[in-house]
Amino acid sequence: MDLTVYSASWCRDCREAKRFLEKHNIPYTEIDIESTPGAAHAVISNVGKRAIPQFVLNGKWIQPYRPGQGFLHAEMAELFGVPHP
């Protein structure tokens, strides 16, 4: 499994997404859109807007949160095959 997380230090939903991955021992590579040249453009090019966090799982872009609802714990648990309380 190859997982990249596009995020930023100021992003609350990004912190929640990374906590979820770390809790379930899911390895990932993080790309900070504020400090990595071209990263923000990559997000915009692939999802049509500057919306983070974004997961790129085996080349597929996935938005792991819903605006106004936050991180999608149940959906991401199912996607990664981990338990969800």
N, CA, C and O atoms as a CHARMM CRD file, in Angstrom:
* protein
*
  340
    1    1 MET  N      0.85200  -1.17300   0.00000 PROA 1      0.00000
    2    1 MET  CA     0.00000   0.00000   0.00000 PROA 1      0.00000
    3    1 MET  C      0.90000   1.23800   0.00000 PROA 1      0.00000
    4    1 MET  O      1.82400   1.34900   0.80600 PROA 1      0.00000
    5    2 ASP  N      0.61800   2.15000  -0.90200 PROA 2      0.00000
    6    2 ASP  CA     1.36300   3.40000  -1.00000 PROA 2      0.00000
    7    2 ASP  C      0.41100   4.54200  -0.68800 PROA 2      0.00000
    8    2 ASP  O     -0.50800   4.81800  -1.45800 PROA 2      0.00000
    9    3 LEU  N      0.62900   5.20700   0.44300 PROA 3      0.00000
   10    3 LEU  CA    -0.26800   6.27500   0.88400 PROA 3      0.00000
   11    3 LEU  C      0.51300   7.56500   1.08200 PROA 3      0.00000
   12    3 LEU  O      1.51200   7.60300   1.80000 PROA 3      0.00000
   13    4 THR  N      0.03700   8.62000   0.43300 PROA 4      0.00000
   14    4 THR  CA     0.57700   9.96100   0.62000 PROA 4      0.00000
   15    4 THR  C     -0.54100  10.82900   1.17300 PROA 4      0.00000
   16    4 THR  O     -1.69000  10.73500   0.74100 PROA 4      0.00000
   17    5 VAL  N     -0.18800  11.68100   2.14100 PROA 5      0.00000
   18    5 VAL  CA    -1.15500  12.58900   2.74100 PROA 5      0.00000
   19    5 VAL  C     -0.70800  14.02300   2.45500 PROA 5      0.00000
   20    5 VAL  O      0.37400  14.43900   2.86700 PROA 5      0.00000
   21    6 TYR  N     -1.54500  14.76300   1.75300 PROA 6      0.00000
   22    6 TYR  CA    -1.30700  16.18900   1.53900 PROA 6      0.00000
   23    6 TYR  C     -1.96700  16.92400   2.68300 PROA 6      0.00000
   24    6 TYR  O     -3.15500  16.74000   2.95100 PROA 6      0.00000
   25    7 SER  N     -1.18500  17.77000   3.36700 PROA 7      0.00000
   26    7 SER  CA    -1.69600  18.42700   4.56700 PROA 7      0.00000
   27    7 SER  C     -0.97700  19.75100   4.78500 PROA 7      0.00000
   28    7 SER  O     -0.14500  20.16900   3.98000 PROA 7      0.00000
   29    8 ALA  N     -1.32100  20.40000   5.90000 PROA 8      0.00000
   30    8 ALA  CA    -0.64000  21.60800   6.35900 PROA 8      0.00000
   31    8 ALA  C     -0.70700  21.62100   7.88300 PROA 8      0.00000
   32    8 ALA  O     -1.63800  21.07700   8.47700 PROA 8      0.00000
   33    9 SER  N      0.27100  22.23600   8.49700 PROA 9      0.00000
   34    9 SER  CA     0.35000  22.22900   9.96600 PROA 9      0.00000
   35    9 SER  C     -0.83600  22.92200  10.62300 PROA 9      0.00000
   36    9 SER  O     -1.21500  22.55000  11.73400 PROA 9      0.00000
   37   10 TRP  N     -1.43000  23.91100   9.97800 PROA 10     0.00000
   38   10 TRP  CA    -2.53500  24.67100  10.55700 PROA 10     0.00000
   39   10 TRP  C     -3.89400  23.99200  10.39500 PROA 10     0.00000
   40   10 TRP  O     -4.89400  24.47500  10.92700 PROA 10     0.00000
   41   11 CYS  N     -3.93900  22.87800   9.66500 PROA 11     0.00000
   42   11 CYS  CA    -5.20000  22.23500   9.28700 PROA 11     0.00000
   43   11 CYS  C     -5.67300  21.23300  10.35100 PROA 11     0.00000
   44   11 CYS  O     -5.03300  20.20600  10.57700 PROA 11     0.00000
   45   12 ARG  N     -6.79300  21.54600  10.99300 PROA 12     0.00000
   46   12 ARG  CA    -7.34500  20.68100  12.04600 PROA 12     0.00000
   47   12 ARG  C     -7.74800  19.31000  11.48900 PROA 12     0.00000
   48   12 ARG  O     -7.46200  18.28200  12.10400 PROA 12     0.00000
   49   13 ASP  N     -8.41300  19.29400  10.32500 PROA 13     0.00000
   50   13 ASP  CA    -8.81700  18.01400   9.72900 PROA 13     0.00000
   51   13 ASP  C     -7.59900  17.17300   9.34100 PROA 13     0.00000
   52   13 ASP  O     -7.64800  15.94400   9.39200 PROA 13     0.00000
   53   14 CYS  N     -6.51100  17.83400   8.95400 PROA 14     0.00000
   54   14 CYS  CA    -5.27700  17.11100   8.62000 PROA 14     0.00000
   55   14 CYS  C     -4.71500  16.41000   9.85800 PROA 14     0.00000
   56   14 CYS  O     -4.29800  15.25300   9.79700 PROA 14     0.00000
   57   15 ARG  N     -4.71000  17.12900  10.97700 PROA 15     0.00000
   58   15 ARG  CA    -4.20900  16.52400  12.22100 PROA 15     0.00000
   59   15 ARG  C     -5.05500  15.31900  12.60300 PROA 15     0.00000
   60   15 ARG  O     -4.51700  14.30200  13.04100 PROA 15     0.00000
   61   16 GLU  N     -6.36200  15.41900  12.44500 PROA 16     0.00000
   62   16 GLU  CA    -7.25800  14.31000  12.75700 PROA 16     0.00000
   63   16 GLU  C     -6.99600  13.12400  11.82900 PROA 16     0.00000
   64   16 GLU  O     -6.99000  11.97600  12.27200 PROA 16     0.00000
   65   17 ALA  N     -6.78000  13.40100  10.55000 PROA 17     0.00000
   66   17 ALA  CA    -6.49700  12.33400   9.58200 PROA 17     0.00000
   67   17 ALA  C     -5.20600  11.60500   9.95200 PROA 17     0.00000
   68   17 ALA  O     -5.15000  10.37600   9.90400 PROA 17     0.00000
   69   18 LYS  N     -4.17600  12.35700  10.31900 PROA 18     0.00000
   70   18 LYS  CA    -2.89700  11.73500  10.68000 PROA 18     0.00000
   71   18 LYS  C     -3.01500  10.95500  11.98500 PROA 18     0.00000
   72   18 LYS  O     -2.39200   9.90300  12.13000 PROA 18     0.00000
   73   19 ARG  N     -3.80700  11.45400  12.94000 PROA 19     0.00000
   74   19 ARG  CA    -4.03800  10.70300  14.19300 PROA 19     0.00000
   75   19 ARG  C     -4.68900   9.35500  13.88000 PROA 19     0.00000
   76   19 ARG  O     -4.30900   8.33000  14.44700 PROA 19     0.00000
   77   20 PHE  N     -5.67000   9.36100  12.97600 PROA 20     0.00000
   78   20 PHE  CA    -6.34100   8.12900  12.57400 PROA 20     0.00000
   79   20 PHE  C     -5.32900   7.14200  11.99400 PROA 20     0.00000
   80   20 PHE  O     -5.30700   5.97500  12.38400 PROA 20     0.00000
   81   21 LEU  N     -4.50000   7.60200  11.07200 PROA 21     0.00000
   82   21 LEU  CA    -3.51300   6.71700  10.44000 PROA 21     0.00000
   83   21 LEU  C     -2.52100   6.17800  11.46100 PROA 21     0.00000
   84   21 LEU  O     -2.19100   4.99200  11.44200 PROA 21     0.00000
   85   22 GLU  N     -2.04900   7.03500  12.34600 PROA 22     0.00000
   86   22 GLU  CA    -1.08100   6.60800  13.35600 PROA 22     0.00000
   87   22 GLU  C     -1.70700   5.63600  14.35100 PROA 22     0.00000
   88   22 GLU  O     -1.06000   4.67300  14.76200 PROA 22     0.00000
   89   23 LYS  N     -2.94900   5.87600  14.74000 PROA 23     0.00000
   90   23 LYS  CA    -3.65400   4.98300  15.67400 PROA 23     0.00000
   91   23 LYS  C     -3.74000   3.56500  15.11100 PROA 23     0.00000
   92   23 LYS  O     -3.64800   2.58600  15.85000 PROA 23     0.00000
   93   24 HSD  N     -3.91800   3.47000  13.80600 PROA 24     0.00000
   94   24 HSD  CA    -4.07600   2.16400  13.16500 PROA 24     0.00000
   95   24 HSD  C     -2.78800   1.66900  12.50100 PROA 24     0.00000
   96   24 HSD  O     -2.80600   0.72400  11.71200 PROA 24     0.00000
   97   25 ASN  N     -1.66900   2.32500  12.83500 PROA 25     0.00000
   98   25 ASN  CA    -0.36200   1.91500  12.29800 PROA 25     0.00000
   99   25 ASN  C     -0.35500   1.80700  10.77900 PROA 25     0.00000
  100   25 ASN  O      0.19700   0.86000  10.21900 PROA 25     0.00000
  101   26 ILE  N     -0.96400   2.77200  10.12500 PROA 26     0.00000
  102   26 ILE  CA    -0.99400   2.81300   8.66500 PROA 26     0.00000
  103   26 ILE  C      0.13200   3.73900   8.22500 PROA 26     0.00000
  104   26 ILE  O      0.09400   4.93500   8.51100 PROA 26     0.00000
  105   27 PRO  N      1.13500   3.20300   7.53300 PROA 27     0.00000
  106   27 PRO  CA     2.26300   4.03800   7.12200 PROA 27     0.00000
  107   27 PRO  C      1.86200   4.99200   5.99500 PROA 27     0.00000
  108   27 PRO  O      1.07100   4.64600   5.11800 PROA 27     0.00000
  109   28 TYR  N      2.42600   6.19800   6.04200 PROA 28     0.00000
  110   28 TYR  CA     2.12700   7.18900   5.01800 PROA 28     0.00000
  111   28 TYR  C      3.29800   8.14800   4.86200 PROA 28     0.00000
  112   28 TYR  O      4.14600   8.27500   5.74500 PROA 28     0.00000
  113   29 THR  N      3.32100   8.80600   3.73800 PROA 29     0.00000
  114   29 THR  CA     4.26700   9.88600   3.47600 PROA 29     0.00000
  115   29 THR  C      3.47500  11.17300   3.50100 PROA 29     0.00000
  116   29 THR  O      2.43400  11.28300   2.85200 PROA 29     0.00000
  117   30 GLU  N      3.96600  12.14800   4.25000 PROA 30     0.00000
  118   30 GLU  CA     3.26100  13.42000   4.35400 PROA 30     0.00000
  119   30 GLU  C      3.90500  14.46300   3.44900 PROA 30     0.00000
  120   30 GLU  O      5.12900  14.58000   3.38500 PROA 30     0.00000
  121   31 ILE  N      3.06400  15.21300   2.75600 PROA 31     0.00000
  122   31 ILE  CA     3.52800  16.33800   1.95500 PROA 31     0.00000
  123   31 ILE  C      2.80900  17.58100   2.45000 PROA 31     0.00000
  124   31 ILE  O      1.58700  17.68600   2.34400 PROA 31     0.00000
  125   32 ASP  N      3.57800  18.52500   2.99300 PROA 32     0.00000
  126   32 ASP  CA     3.02200  19.78200   3.49900 PROA 32     0.00000
  127   32 ASP  C      2.87400  20.73700   2.32400 PROA 32     0.00000
  128   32 ASP  O      3.86000  21.09900   1.68200 PROA 32     0.00000
  129   33 ILE  N      1.64400  21.14200   2.04400 PROA 33     0.00000
  130   33 ILE  CA     1.40800  21.99500   0.87100 PROA 33     0.00000
  131   33 ILE  C      1.99200  23.39400   1.04200 PROA 33     0.00000
  132   33 ILE  O      2.16200  24.11700   0.06000 PROA 33     0.00000
  133   34 GLU  N      2.29900  23.78000   2.27100 PROA 34     0.00000
  134   34 GLU  CA     2.86500  25.10600   2.52000 PROA 34     0.00000
  135   34 GLU  C      4.37300  25.13400   2.27800 PROA 34     0.00000
  136   34 GLU  O      4.91600  26.17500   1.90700 PROA 34     0.00000
  137   35 SER  N      5.05500  24.01000   2.48300 PROA 35     0.00000
  138   35 SER  CA     6.51700  24.01700   2.39900 PROA 35     0.00000
  139   35 SER  C      7.08900  23.18300   1.24800 PROA 35     0.00000
  140   35 SER  O      8.29700  23.20500   1.01300 PROA 35     0.00000
  141   36 THR  N      6.24500  22.46100   0.54000 PROA 36     0.00000
  142   36 THR  CA     6.72300  21.63000  -0.56900 PROA 36     0.00000
  143   36 THR  C      6.35400  22.29800  -1.89000 PROA 36     0.00000
  144   36 THR  O      5.17400  22.40800  -2.22100 PROA 36     0.00000
  145   37 PRO  N      7.36000  22.74500  -2.64800 PROA 37     0.00000
  146   37 PRO  CA     7.07900  23.40700  -3.92100 PROA 37     0.00000
  147   37 PRO  C      6.21900  22.52300  -4.83700 PROA 37     0.00000
  148   37 PRO  O      6.52100  21.34900  -5.04700 PROA 37     0.00000
  149   38 GLY  N      5.16400  23.10300  -5.36600 PROA 38     0.00000
  150   38 GLY  CA     4.29400  22.39100  -6.30000 PROA 38     0.00000
  151   38 GLY  C      3.21000  21.55300  -5.65100 PROA 38     0.00000
  152   38 GLY  O      2.32100  21.06500  -6.35000 PROA 38     0.00000
  153   39 ALA  N      3.25100  21.36800  -4.34600 PROA 39     0.00000
  154   39 ALA  CA     2.28100  20.48900  -3.68000 PROA 39     0.00000
  155   39 ALA  C      0.86000  21.06100  -3.72600 PROA 39     0.00000
  156   39 ALA  O     -0.08800  20.32800  -4.00900 PROA 39     0.00000
  157   40 ALA  N      0.70700  22.34300  -3.45600 PROA 40     0.00000
  158   40 ALA  CA    -0.62900  22.94900  -3.50400 PROA 40     0.00000
  159   40 ALA  C     -1.18400  22.86100  -4.92200 PROA 40     0.00000
  160   40 ALA  O     -2.37200  22.60100  -5.11100 PROA 40     0.00000
  161   41 HSD  N     -0.33200  23.07600  -5.91300 PROA 41     0.00000
  162   41 HSD  CA    -0.76300  22.96700  -7.31100 PROA 41     0.00000
  163   41 HSD  C     -1.20800  21.53700  -7.62800 PROA 41     0.00000
  164   41 HSD  O     -2.18400  21.33700  -8.35200 PROA 41     0.00000
  165   42 ALA  N     -0.49400  20.54300  -7.08800 PROA 42     0.00000
  166   42 ALA  CA    -0.86300  19.13900  -7.32300 PROA 42     0.00000
  167   42 ALA  C     -2.25500  18.85500  -6.77300 PROA 42     0.00000
  168   42 ALA  O     -3.04500  18.15900  -7.41100 PROA 42     0.00000
  169   43 VAL  N     -2.56000  19.38900  -5.59400 PROA 43     0.00000
  170   43 VAL  CA    -3.89100  19.19600  -5.00200 PROA 43     0.00000
  171   43 VAL  C     -4.94600  19.83800  -5.90300 PROA 43     0.00000
  172   43 VAL  O     -5.94800  19.20800  -6.24100 PROA 43     0.00000
  173   44 ILE  N     -4.71800  21.08300  -6.28600 PROA 44     0.00000
  174   44 ILE  CA    -5.68200  21.79100  -7.13100 PROA 44     0.00000
  175   44 ILE  C     -5.87600  21.06100  -8.46600 PROA 44     0.00000
  176   44 ILE  O     -7.00200  20.92400  -8.94300 PROA 44     0.00000
  177   45 SER  N     -4.78800  20.60000  -9.05800 PROA 45     0.00000
  178   45 SER  CA    -4.85700  19.90400 -10.34800 PROA 45     0.00000
  179   45 SER  C     -5.65600  18.61200 -10.26500 PROA 45     0.00000
  180   45 SER  O     -6.33800  18.23500 -11.21800 PROA 45     0.00000
  181   46 ASN  N     -5.57200  17.93600  -9.12800 PROA 46     0.00000
  182   46 ASN  CA    -6.22100  16.62700  -9.00700 PROA 46     0.00000
  183   46 ASN  C     -7.61700  16.66300  -8.42600 PROA 46     0.00000
  184   46 ASN  O     -8.42600  15.78200  -8.71900 PROA 46     0.00000
  185   47 VAL  N     -7.92100  17.65800  -7.60900 PROA 47     0.00000
  186   47 VAL  CA    -9.25900  17.69800  -6.98900 PROA 47     0.00000
  187   47 VAL  C    -10.04600  18.95600  -7.34000 PROA 47     0.00000
  188   47 VAL  O    -11.20800  19.09100  -6.95500 PROA 47     0.00000
  189   48 GLY  N     -9.42300  19.87000  -8.06300 PROA 48     0.00000
  190   48 GLY  CA   -10.14000  21.05500  -8.52100 PROA 48     0.00000
  191   48 GLY  C    -10.20600  22.20400  -7.54400 PROA 48     0.00000
  192   48 GLY  O    -10.76500  23.25400  -7.86000 PROA 48     0.00000
  193   49 LYS  N     -9.64200  22.02400  -6.36200 PROA 49     0.00000
  194   49 LYS  CA    -9.62700  23.09900  -5.36400 PROA 49     0.00000
  195   49 LYS  C     -8.52700  22.81700  -4.35700 PROA 49     0.00000
  196   49 LYS  O     -7.99200  21.71000  -4.29300 PROA 49     0.00000
  197   50 ARG  N     -8.20100  23.81700  -3.58500 PROA 50     0.00000
  198   50 ARG  CA    -7.17100  23.67100  -2.55700 PROA 50     0.00000
  199   50 ARG  C     -7.85200  23.16800  -1.28300 PROA 50     0.00000
  200   50 ARG  O     -8.15700  23.94300  -0.37700 PROA 50     0.00000
  201   51 ALA  N     -8.08000  21.87600  -1.23500 PROA 51     0.00000
  202   51 ALA  CA    -8.79600  21.25800  -0.12300 PROA 51     0.00000
  203   51 ALA  C     -7.91400  20.17300   0.48400 PROA 51     0.00000
  204   51 ALA  O     -7.51600  19.22500  -0.19300 PROA 51     0.00000
  205   52 ILE  N     -7.62000  20.32900   1.76000 PROA 52     0.00000
  206   52 ILE  CA    -6.81500  19.32800   2.46500 PROA 52     0.00000
  207   52 ILE  C     -7.52500  18.94000   3.74700 PROA 52     0.00000
  208   52 ILE  O     -8.31300  19.72800   4.27000 PROA 52     0.00000
  209   53 PRO  N     -7.26900  17.74900   4.26700 PROA 53     0.00000
  210   53 PRO  CA    -6.30200  16.77300   3.80600 PROA 53     0.00000
  211   53 PRO  C     -6.78900  16.05000   2.55200 PROA 53     0.00000
  212   53 PRO  O     -7.98200  15.99400   2.25300 PROA 53     0.00000
  213   54 GLN  N     -5.82700  15.50800   1.84600 PROA 54     0.00000
  214   54 GLN  CA    -6.09800  14.62000   0.72600 PROA 54     0.00000
  215   54 GLN  C     -5.22900  13.39500   0.90900 PROA 54     0.00000
  216   54 GLN  O     -4.05300  13.50100   1.25700 PROA 54     0.00000
  217   55 PHE  N     -5.80900  12.23700   0.67400 PROA 55     0.00000
  218   55 PHE  CA    -5.05000  10.99000   0.64600 PROA 55     0.00000
  219   55 PHE  C     -4.83900  10.61700  -0.81300 PROA 55     0.00000
  220   55 PHE  O     -5.73700  10.78600  -1.63800 PROA 55     0.00000
  221   56 VAL  N     -3.66800  10.11700  -1.12900 PROA 56     0.00000
  222   56 VAL  CA    -3.43000   9.51200  -2.43300 PROA 56     0.00000
  223   56 VAL  C     -3.03200   8.07400  -2.12700 PROA 56     0.00000
  224   56 VAL  O     -1.91100   7.79600  -1.70200 PROA 56     0.00000
  225   57 LEU  N     -3.97700   7.17100  -2.35400 PROA 57     0.00000
  226   57 LEU  CA    -3.79300   5.76000  -2.02300 PROA 57     0.00000
  227   57 LEU  C     -3.59500   4.98300  -3.32000 PROA 57     0.00000
  228   57 LEU  O     -4.50300   4.86200  -4.14200 PROA 57     0.00000
  229   58 ASN  N     -2.37800   4.45900  -3.47700 PROA 58     0.00000
  230   58 ASN  CA    -2.02700   3.70800  -4.69200 PROA 58     0.00000
  231   58 ASN  C     -2.41000   4.48400  -5.95600 PROA 58     0.00000
  232   58 ASN  O     -2.92900   3.91500  -6.91700 PROA 58     0.00000
  233   59 GLY  N     -2.14400   5.79100  -5.93300 PROA 59     0.00000
  234   59 GLY  CA    -2.38300   6.63800  -7.09200 PROA 59     0.00000
  235   59 GLY  C     -3.77200   7.24200  -7.18900 PROA 59     0.00000
  236   59 GLY  O     -4.01700   8.06900  -8.06700 PROA 59     0.00000
  237   60 LYS  N     -4.69300   6.84900  -6.30800 PROA 60     0.00000
  238   60 LYS  CA    -6.06700   7.36500  -6.35200 PROA 60     0.00000
  239   60 LYS  C     -6.24700   8.45100  -5.29000 PROA 60     0.00000
  240   60 LYS  O     -5.93600   8.24100  -4.11700 PROA 60     0.00000
  241   61 TRP  N     -6.75000   9.60700  -5.71000 PROA 61     0.00000
  242   61 TRP  CA    -6.98700  10.72800  -4.79000 PROA 61     0.00000
  243   61 TRP  C     -8.29300  10.51400  -4.04000 PROA 61     0.00000
  244   61 TRP  O     -9.32400  10.20400  -4.63700 PROA 61     0.00000
  245   62 ILE  N     -8.23400  10.68600  -2.70500 PROA 62     0.00000
  246   62 ILE  CA    -9.38800  10.46700  -1.83000 PROA 62     0.00000
  247   62 ILE  C     -9.47100  11.62900  -0.84800 PROA 62     0.00000
  248   62 ILE  O     -8.48000  11.97500  -0.20600 PROA 62     0.00000
  249   63 GLN  N    -10.64200  12.22500  -0.73200 PROA 63     0.00000
  250   63 GLN  CA   -10.84800  13.26900   0.26500 PROA 63     0.00000
  251   63 GLN  C    -11.41300  12.59400   1.51100 PROA 63     0.00000
  252   63 GLN  O    -12.56000  12.14500   1.50400 PROA 63     0.00000
  253   64 PRO  N    -10.60600  12.51700   2.59900 PROA 64     0.00000
  254   64 PRO  CA   -11.03400  11.76300   3.78400 PROA 64     0.00000
  255   64 PRO  C    -11.88000  12.53900   4.78100 PROA 64     0.00000
  256   64 PRO  O    -12.02200  12.12900   5.93300 PROA 64     0.00000
  257   65 TYR  N    -12.43200  13.64200   4.34700 PROA 65     0.00000
  258   65 TYR  CA   -13.27500  14.44100   5.24000 PROA 65     0.00000
  259   65 TYR  C    -14.39500  15.05600   4.40700 PROA 65     0.00000
  260   65 TYR  O    -14.33400  15.09100   3.17800 PROA 65     0.00000
  261   66 ARG  N    -15.40100  15.53000   5.09700 PROA 66     0.00000
  262   66 ARG  CA   -16.49600  16.23600   4.43900 PROA 66     0.00000
  263   66 ARG  C    -16.61000  17.59800   5.12700 PROA 66     0.00000
  264   66 ARG  O    -16.73500  17.66200   6.35000 PROA 66     0.00000
  265   67 PRO  N    -16.56900  18.69600   4.34800 PROA 67     0.00000
  266   67 PRO  CA   -16.67400  20.02600   4.95700 PROA 67     0.00000
  267   67 PRO  C    -17.90100  20.11900   5.87100 PROA 67     0.00000
  268   67 PRO  O    -19.01000  19.72900   5.50400 PROA 67     0.00000
  269   68 GLY  N    -17.66500  20.63700   7.04500 PROA 68     0.00000
  270   68 GLY  CA   -18.74000  20.78500   8.01800 PROA 68     0.00000
  271   68 GLY  C    -18.96700  19.54600   8.86400 PROA 68     0.00000
  272   68 GLY  O    -19.61900  19.62100   9.90500 PROA 68     0.00000
  273   69 GLN  N    -18.43900  18.40600   8.43400 PROA 69     0.00000
  274   69 GLN  CA   -18.60700  17.15300   9.18800 PROA 69     0.00000
  275   69 GLN  C    -17.28900  16.62400   9.72400 PROA 69     0.00000
  276   69 GLN  O    -17.28000  15.83100  10.66600 PROA 69     0.00000
  277   70 GLY  N    -16.17700  17.04900   9.14000 PROA 70     0.00000
  278   70 GLY  CA   -14.87200  16.60600   9.60600 PROA 70     0.00000
  279   70 GLY  C    -14.43300  15.29100   8.98600 PROA 70     0.00000
  280   70 GLY  O    -14.93600  14.87600   7.94200 PROA 70     0.00000
  281   71 PHE  N    -13.48200  14.64300   9.65200 PROA 71     0.00000
  282   71 PHE  CA   -12.88200  13.40900   9.15300 PROA 71     0.00000
  283   71 PHE  C    -13.91400  12.28400   9.10100 PROA 71     0.00000
  284   71 PHE  O    -14.72500  12.12900  10.01400 PROA 71     0.00000
  285   72 LEU  N    -13.87200  11.51800   8.04500 PROA 72     0.00000
  286   72 LEU  CA   -14.84200  10.42700   7.83200 PROA 72     0.00000
  287   72 LEU  C    -14.30300   9.12500   8.43100 PROA 72     0.00000
  288   72 LEU  O    -13.81800   8.25100   7.71300 PROA 72     0.00000
  289   73 HSD  N    -14.39400   9.01400   9.74000 PROA 73     0.00000
  290   73 HSD  CA   -13.81800   7.86600  10.45300 PROA 73     0.00000
  291   73 HSD  C    -14.35000   6.52900   9.93300 PROA 73     0.00000
  292   73 HSD  O    -13.56300   5.64000   9.61100 PROA 73     0.00000
  293   74 ALA  N    -15.65300   6.37900   9.84700 PROA 74     0.00000
  294   74 ALA  CA   -16.23400   5.08900   9.45300 PROA 74     0.00000
  295   74 ALA  C    -15.83500   4.73100   8.01400 PROA 74     0.00000
  296   74 ALA  O    -15.45700   3.59200   7.74100 PROA 74     0.00000
  297   75 GLU  N    -15.91900   5.68700   7.10800 PROA 75     0.00000
  298   75 GLU  CA   -15.57300   5.40500   5.70900 PROA 75     0.00000
  299   75 GLU  C    -14.09800   5.07200   5.54800 PROA 75     0.00000
  300   75 GLU  O    -13.74500   4.17300   4.78500 PROA 75     0.00000
  301   76 MET  N    -13.23000   5.79000   6.26200 PROA 76     0.00000
  302   76 MET  CA   -11.78900   5.52200   6.14700 PROA 76     0.00000
  303   76 MET  C    -11.42800   4.20100   6.82700 PROA 76     0.00000
  304   76 MET  O    -10.54000   3.48600   6.36300 PROA 76     0.00000
  305   77 ALA  N    -12.11800   3.87500   7.93300 PROA 77     0.00000
  306   77 ALA  CA   -11.87300   2.57800   8.58500 PROA 77     0.00000
  307   77 ALA  C    -12.21500   1.45300   7.63100 PROA 77     0.00000
  308   77 ALA  O    -11.48000   0.46900   7.54300 PROA 77     0.00000
  309   78 GLU  N    -13.32400   1.58400   6.91200 PROA 78     0.00000
  310   78 GLU  CA   -13.71200   0.55800   5.94200 PROA 78     0.00000
  311   78 GLU  C    -12.70400   0.48600   4.79100 PROA 78     0.00000
  312   78 GLU  O    -12.31300  -0.60300   4.37200 PROA 78     0.00000
  313   79 LEU  N    -12.28900   1.64500   4.28500 PROA 79     0.00000
  314   79 LEU  CA   -11.33400   1.68600   3.17500 PROA 79     0.00000
  315   79 LEU  C    -10.03000   0.99600   3.53800 PROA 79     0.00000
  316   79 LEU  O     -9.46800   0.25700   2.72900 PROA 79     0.00000
  317   80 PHE  N     -9.54300   1.23700   4.76500 PROA 80     0.00000
  318   80 PHE  CA    -8.25900   0.67900   5.18000 PROA 80     0.00000
  319   80 PHE  C     -8.39600  -0.67000   5.89900 PROA 80     0.00000
  320   80 PHE  O     -7.39200  -1.27600   6.27300 PROA 80     0.00000
  321   81 GLY  N     -9.62000  -1.13400   6.09000 PROA 81     0.00000
  322   81 GLY  CA    -9.82100  -2.43700   6.72200 PROA 81     0.00000
  323   81 GLY  C     -9.41200  -2.47200   8.18800 PROA 81     0.00000
  324   81 GLY  O     -8.83500  -3.45000   8.66400 PROA 81     0.00000
  325   82 VAL  N     -9.72100  -1.38600   8.89500 PROA 82     0.00000
  326   82 VAL  CA    -9.39900  -1.32600  10.32500 PROA 82     0.00000
  327   82 VAL  C    -10.69000  -1.18100  11.12000 PROA 82     0.00000
  328   82 VAL  O    -11.69800  -0.72400  10.58200 PROA 82     0.00000
  329   83 PRO  N    -10.67100  -1.56400  12.39600 PROA 83     0.00000
  330   83 PRO  CA   -11.89000  -1.47500  13.20800 PROA 83     0.00000
  331   83 PRO  C    -12.31700  -0.03200  13.42000 PROA 83     0.00000
  332   83 PRO  O    -11.49600   0.88200  13.50400 PROA 83     0.00000
  333   84 HSD  N    -13.62800   0.13900  13.50300 PROA 84     0.00000
  334   84 HSD  CA   -14.19500   1.45000  13.82000 PROA 84     0.00000
  335   84 HSD  C    -15.18700   1.24000  14.95700 PROA 84     0.00000
  336   84 HSD  O    -16.12300   0.44800  14.84100 PROA 84     0.00000
  337   85 PRO  N    -14.97300   1.95700  16.05300 PROA 85     0.00000
  338   85 PRO  CA   -15.86800   1.76000  17.20900 PROA 85     0.00000
  339   85 PRO  C    -17.30700   2.12900  16.92200 PROA 85     0.00000
  340   85 PRO  O    -18.16100   2.01200  17.80100 PROA 85     0.00000
